[in-house]
């Protein structure tokens, strides 16, 4: 991400000329509200169709370069199955507040769902509050067992992204997820909705010592190459640095609307603008005033910083959920707010590869 500078001397000169009613012709070059290369950041994740149902899953994400390695970052639920258990007629279960964003119950399907890895303490806290000791306790115990080693949703997938050169060329990278997972090249956060795939390491080119290229890991096939846009730790900011009320941009592929709407192209990312509405200090989550749709999960969020003499763009995290409006334990509407997991959690997963 680049800084966009505002030249105060030029602005003052134009105001002066206008005040004097002088006839001035100004040759201006139109620019975007953000640096051009930012539009190459969103990556579309498409899994290989399930052999039984024929369905594939989609999500959003972004490339991240840290140290000598290249990574793909997305939401955990894009890659991994959530742990679910049937819990019939569960109407009075006071879920501990600190777990309410990870444990949910759907009254219609009667399914209890848990995101991430459940710790022994979390299991014990849930068992203490369970209103139906026999039936619900069994469901909680099984959720705990299932969550200890998350299972991939699909064995293979492809990543699509547009070139940083803005010439409409597409990068297409095929992933054998099962192989990458078994080799330790896919990791996830135990308590946050974040997953990271290590794509490979940077290798210096012998005759060009200042140039490096990615040596991709086993299980990755570059079907079509284009210069990819990627983030680095230099253009990110952590949770404590995020400023409430600042404008944000969300990048992603909301396939739940693009695949059924003739006005939109499913292959193209969409940009959405909102603001940082608030921060949950206890859960370390960022709340946006920005409505989103299924498919945006894993999408990059950047914050706009207005610093004297220039505008800065910093990645603050990834979209993981919308904030629903619910009634009687049933989600009935999208409130217009969305949830972002901060870059702190991404860095914690990346550090697991060391």
C-alpha positions, -999 to 999 in steps of 0.1 A, spaced: 0 0 0 13 34 -9 9 68 6 -10 94 -14 5 128 -8 -14 161 -10 8 189 -22 -3 219 -2 16 244 -23 -3 235 -54 -36 236 -36 -29 271 -23 -19 283 -57 -51 272 -73 -72 289 -46 -52 321 -51 -58 320 -89 -95 314 -83 -98 344 -60 -82 367 -85 -107 354 -112 -78 345 -135 -85 321 -164 -64 291 -156 -63 258 -174 -52 229 -152 -42 196 -166 -52 171 -140 -48 134 -139 -77 116 -123 -67 92 -95 -85 66 -74 -93 71 -37 -68 43 -30 -34 32 -46 -39 12 -78 -21 -18 -65 -47 -22 -37 -72 -35 -63 -49 -66 -69 -51 -77 -32 -83 -97 -32 -80 -134 -39 -109 -158 -48 -108 -192 -32 -128 -219 -51 -128 -255 -39 -130 -285 -62 -166 -297 -65 -176 -324 -40 -177 -358 -58 -211 -366 -42 -230 -333 -42 -212 -316 -70 -210 -284 -49 -180 -263 -43 -173 -237 -16 -159 -202 -22 -144 -176 0 -121 -146 -1 -86 -140 11 -53 -123 4 -16 -130 -1 8 -121 28 46 -121 26 65 -123 59 102 -130 63 112 -153 35 78 -170 31 46 -164 11 12 -171 26 -25 -172 17 -47 -159 45 -85 -165 48 -112 -173 74 -109 -206 91 -144 -216 82 -136 -213 45 -111 -242 48 -123 -262 78 -155 -278 89 -171 -264 120 -178 -289 148 -216 -296 150 -238 -317 172 -275 -324 174 -291 -309 206 -329 -313 206 -353 -289 222 -325 -267 235 -343 -235 246 -326 -224 278 -288 -227 275 -270 -196 289 -239 -197 268 -210 -179 285 -206 -145 269 -170 -149 261 -179 -180 240 -210 -165 223 -192 -156 191 -179 -192 188 -208 -213 200 -242 -210 184 -275 -229 183 -299 -230 155 -334 -238 168 -347 -248 134 -321 -275 127 -314 -281 164 -277 -281 157 -251 -268 182 -220 -254 164 -186 -245 177 -159 -226 158 -122 -234 164 -106 -255 191 -124 -259 223 -101 -259 254 -107 -281 284 -116 -250 305 -142 -239 279 -157 -274 279 -159 -274 317 -176 -239 317 -202 -251 292 -209 -283 312 -215 -262 343 -242 -242 326 -259 -270 307 -296 -272 316 -301 -308 303 -272 -327 319 -275 -360 301 -283 -351 265 -265 -318 263 -234 -329 282 -229 -357 255 -231 -331 228 -206 -308 244 -182 -336 251 -184 -346 214 -179 -310 202 -148 -309 224 -134 -341 208 -143 -331 172 -126 -296 176 -92 -310 187 -82 -317 151 -102 -297 125 -111 -314 93 -108 -299 58 -140 -292 39 -124 -301 6 -92 -318 -5 -84 -294 -34 -90 -258 -44 -78 -230 -67 -68 -194 -60 -76 -167 -85 -63 -131 -84 -57 -102 -108 -23 -89 -117 -7 -60 -98 1 -46 -133 -36 -38 -138 -36 -55 -172 -65 -80 -166 -41 -110 -165 -51 -136 -139 -30 -157 -115 -44 -192 -111 -28 -214 -84 -41 -249 -77 -38 -263 -42 -39 -299 -30 -52 -290 4 -50 -325 20 -14 -328 11 -5 -293 23 -23 -299 56 -6 -333 62 28 -316 55 22 -289 80 17 -261 55 -19 -252 67 -24 -239 102 -53 -222 120 -58 -201 151 -72 -221 180 -97 -194 191 -101 -170 161 -116 -176 127 -83 -174 108 -64 -200 87 -32 -196 68 -16 -216 40 21 -214 35 26 -213 -2 64 -214 -4 96 -195 3 115 -168 -15 146 -179 -34 172 -155 -48 180 -156 -85 217 -163 -90 224 -138 -118 201 -112 -102 210 -111 -65 184 -84 -57 156 -103 -72 137 -132 -56 110 -156 -68 87 -180 -49 97 -216 -47 62 -232 -41 57 -261 -17 48 -296 -28 10 -298 -35 9 -264 -53 6 -261 -91 8 -227 -108 -15 -231 -136 -14 -195 -148 10 -168 -136 5 -131 -132 23 -107 -109 4 -111 -76 -4 -83 -52 5 -91 -16 7 -75 18 37 -73 41 40 -64 78 51 -29 68 16 -20 55 -5 -35 84 -16 -22 118 -25 -41 149 -57 -40 170 -46 -13 194 -37 10 165 -71 8 148 -90 41 150 -128 41 155 -147 63 130 -120 60 103 -131 49 68 -124 14 57 -124 -6 24 -134 -42 22 -121 -64 -6 -137 -97 -16 -158 -120 -37 -195 -120 -24 -204 -150 -44 -238 -154 -27 -249 -124 -48 -225 -125 -78 -234 -160 -89 -271 -153 -92 -271 -117 -104 -266 -108 -141 -253 -74 -132 -222 -88 -115 -193 -109 -127 -185 -138 -103 -148 -137 -114 -143 -101 -104 -138 -88 -68 -160 -61 -54 -149 -32 -31 -171 -20 -3 -167 11 18 -176 16 55 -162 29 88 -148 14 119 -179 14 141 -163 1 172 -139 -24 189 -146 -52 212 -117 -50 237 -126 -83 255 -128 -104 223 -102 -84 204 -126 -79 174 -132 -49 151 -168 -40 142 -175 -23 109 -205 -3 98 -205 -21 65 -231 -47 52 -215 -78 36 -226 -111 21 -216 -147 20 -184 -151 1 -168 -121 17 -154 -143 45 -116 -140 46 -116 -107 27 -91 -81 34 -100 -49 53 -79 -17 50 -82 14 71 -77 50 57 -55 71 79 -55 109 74 -20 120 84 -8 156 79 2 160 42 -8 125 31 -33 97 33 -22 62 45 -38 28 38 -32 0 63 -45 -36 65 -63 -41 98 -76 -77 94 -101 -100 76 -138 -103 75 -152 -133 93 -188 -127 99 -218 -104 98 -236 -92 129 -272 -107 126 -304 -94 139 -320 -123 157 -353 -133 174 -360 -164 194 -325 -178 185 -331 -173 148 -311 -150 126 -336 -130 106 -316 -102 90 -282 -87 83 -278 -58 107 -254 -39 84 -225 -44 108 -197 -69 102 -169 -85 122 -132 -83 115 -105 -104 131 -74 -81 135 -40 -87 120 -27 -96 154 -44 -130 150 -30 -135 115 5 -129 128 0 -154 156 -9 -181 130 20 -172 108 44 -175 137 32 -211 142 52 -221 111 85 -212 127 
